[in-house]
Structure formats: structure tokens, C-alpha cells
């Protein structure tokens, strides 16, 4: 029988439909009996959908360059700071 910890390790594969038949059936059986894991899978599915929706948003190259420049400046300031 699949444990909650075992389910957590293969939850992403389950949501992405990348499990074999035996593992998929083990997850389904576990979910029938475990409300906490049903909630976990539901949250994971929702999060995955939100990330998919937002990953299609294009970011302007000028914004990326500005962020990279600010990170570089912060690193340089940190290197020149005499404090440990």
C-alpha cells in the first residue's frame, strides 16, 4: 500500500500522467482513503495550472537586462563591503 510520503514523491508524475498503470492505481486507491492527500493533489493541480497560465507571459528583453544589471550591481556592492 502506498504511503502519504510515497504519494508525495510521485505526485507530480501522477498529475502529469507519467505513471505506469500499477503506480497510477496505487495513487488512486490511496486517494480514495486519504483526504489529506486528496487535498494535496488538488492543491498541486491548481498550482500547476496557475504556473502554466503564467509561464506563457512574455517578458520584455529590456526588463530582463535591467534585472540582470541590478543583480550584478548588488553582487559588486556585496564584494566590496568589508563586513563579513
N, C-alpha and C positions, 0 to 999 in steps of 0.2 A: 504494500500500500504506500502511496506517495505521501510524504510528509509536507507540512507547510513550507519548511525550508527547501525541500526538494522542488516543490512547485515554484517557489520564488526564483530558483536558479534557471528554470526553463520557461518562465512566464513570457518573456519576450518572444521566444521561438514559438510558443503556443499562439500568441496574438498574431504573429507574422505568418502563421500556418506553415511552419517549417518543421513540425514534429512528425515522426512516424506514427503509424496507427496505434501501436501499443502505448506509447507515451501520451498521445492525444487522448486516448480512452482513460488512462490513469489520471490525467488532469481533470477530465470531465467528471469522473467518479468522485474525485476529491472535492471538486467544486459543488457537487450535489450535497455533500455533507458538511462543508465548512463555510459558514457565512463570512468569516474574516477574509478568506482567500477570494471569495466571490467579490467582495468589496475591493480587494487589492487588484484583481484582474480588471474590474470595472474602471477603477482609477487609472490603471496603466493604459487601458484602451483610450480613455478620454485624453490623457496626456499625449499619447502617441498621435491622436487625431489633431490636437491643437498644434503640436510641433510640425506635423505635415502641412497644415494650412499656412503656418508662418514661415516655413522653410522656402516657400515659393516666392516670397517677397524679395525683390531685388534691392540691393544696397548700392548706392552710387559710389563709384570709384573714389571720388573726392572725399567722401566720408571715411572710407577705409584708410586712405592715405593720411587723413587728419588724425585718426585714432592711432595709427602706427607711429606717427610723428610724436604724439603726446606720450605714448608709451616709451619711446626712445628717450625723450627728454626726461621723463621720470626716472628711467634707469640711470641716465647720466648724472642726475642730481643725487641719486642714492649712492653711486660710486664715489662721488666727490665729497659726500658727507663723512666727516671724521668720526662720528659716533659709531659704536659697534652695532 
